[in-house]
């Protein structure tokens, strides 16, 4: 497999008529740690959300791990989503549910649907969820209610939920933006260990340049819905920064 | 502009008073009768206490059973009429149905069901179910529309089916609200069920109306006191339960 994520001619128009992504072609290889850089409103979030079709692309194609995402029927789309873990800026945990139940939700694409509606999960899936919690260092909090955890801990639960999917790819949309700056390195280190340890492909959107340069193997700069830069961190020179963020910076 | 609106408003009120025959003098002349009515109610006739208590129990039973059945029936309806869950071709008609059924009061349903299945508590239960199902469904759907979309996104992104998304992304957010709405409805249904007896649908209202018709004011007085006590007890229990939910 030469490409993990293939995006071609992607265009997303959000209602009423905002062109959020305006013709993006991008190929991401297995094992890459791609950071999408750009100001807020540059289309980073919409781009990430159209990779698993949480946002419906207006035009273009998306393929992930050899499966077509665009044009897939509901069942095929679910099968494609299952291999794409997603981490959110606001964590998006079910606040009243336990930490373990939140992580178990990552298994929903795999388990038999009927028992899952009654809250029953097969033992191997429970084991996978617990393993994911161990990986983010929160196994001891499995029984706590999600909303009793600190922000940093909640985001680690969010990462564990994505890991429980046994995904090929993890998309992370501004995973550190709602956290104390001191916790940024914490979360980014966990993401890096997933990338190097499990060989997972990561696509992370960030707005802080320094963090991006410290962790990425490849930087993709977004500006006004288009790719303004694509290259290794070493190639990010002051003119490149201007091209991404605008010369006013 | 503001003055004109005020003037039109006052004019409207004056017309309403005239058209309904609202007359302070008539009220003043009637006051002695009300005082007389109250005086005849004292002391209450406690010999009817066992009968009225049984009536009160029936009223509570009608409200409990009716509310419980409605709470379940309202679930699918609530989801089908929530804008963020059901597709437009479903929730628009569902909304219309809800508003249609809700525009008729429990008492009117009781009249219909008494005619259909005869006297007694059963038509009362049916009436409570008919009104409460749709009014709860409306409250449910509003709760569903007010959820945080974040967890729904997250569950959708795992490759979950639509039902799994409802079960894991939506339900945990709305369940405590649903319970609190059901308890609130139970409180109002106790009051509604009190009057159901007036039209032959069982419960304490039947006794109250019978005593009033027989001009047995002391007995009616007992029925009223029992009603007040019953409502207060149910309200107290229910609000305590609700406080525990939030």
Boltz contact constraints between the chains, C-beta under 6 A:
constraints:
  - contact:
      token1: [A, 52]
      token2: [B, 157]
      max_distance: 6.0
  - contact:
      token1: [A, 54]
      token2: [B, 153]
      max_distance: 6.0
  - contact:
      token1: [A, 78]
      token2: [B, 159]
      max_distance: 6.0
  - contact:
      token1: [A, 81]
      token2: [B, 157]
      max_distance: 6.0
  - contact:
      token1: [A, 81]
      token2: [B, 159]
      max_distance: 6.0
  - contact:
      token1: [A, 82]
      token2: [B, 159]
      max_distance: 6.0
  - contact:
      token1: [A, 86]
      token2: [B, 157]
      max_distance: 6.0
  - contact:
      token1: [A, 90]
      token2: [B, 150]
      max_distance: 6.0
  - contact:
      token1: [A, 92]
      token2: [B, 150]
      max_distance: 6.0
  - contact:
      token1: [A, 92]
      token2: [B, 151]
      max_distance: 6.0
  - contact:
      token1: [A, 92]
      token2: [B, 153]
      max_distance: 6.0
  - contact:
      token1: [A, 92]
      token2: [B, 154]
      max_distance: 6.0
  - contact:
      token1: [A, 94]
      token2: [B, 151]
      max_distance: 6.0
  - contact:
      token1: [A, 94]
      token2: [B, 172]
      max_distance: 6.0
  - contact:
      token1: [A, 96]
      token2: [B, 172]
      max_distance: 6.0
  - contact:
      token1: [A, 97]
      token2: [B, 172]
      max_distance: 6.0
  - contact:
      token1: [A, 105]
      token2: [B, 155]
      max_distance: 6.0
  - contact:
      token1: [A, 105]
      token2: [B, 158]
      max_distance: 6.0
  - contact:
      token1: [A, 105]
      token2: [B, 168]
      max_distance: 6.0
  - contact:
      token1: [A, 106]
      token2: [B, 158]
      max_distance: 6.0
  - contact:
      token1: [A, 108]
      token2: [B, 158]
      max_distance: 6.0
  - contact:
      token1: [A, 108]
      token2: [B, 160]
      max_distance: 6.0
  - contact:
      token1: [A, 108]
      token2: [B, 164]
      max_distance: 6.0
  - contact:
      token1: [A, 109]
      token2: [B, 158]
      max_distance: 6.0
  - contact:
      token1: [A, 109]
      token2: [B, 159]
      max_distance: 6.0
  - contact:
      token1: [A, 113]
      token2: [B, 161]
      max_distance: 6.0
  - contact:
      token1: [A, 117]
      token2: [B, 167]
      max_distance: 6.0
  - contact:
      token1: [A, 165]
      token2: [B, 158]
      max_distance: 6.0
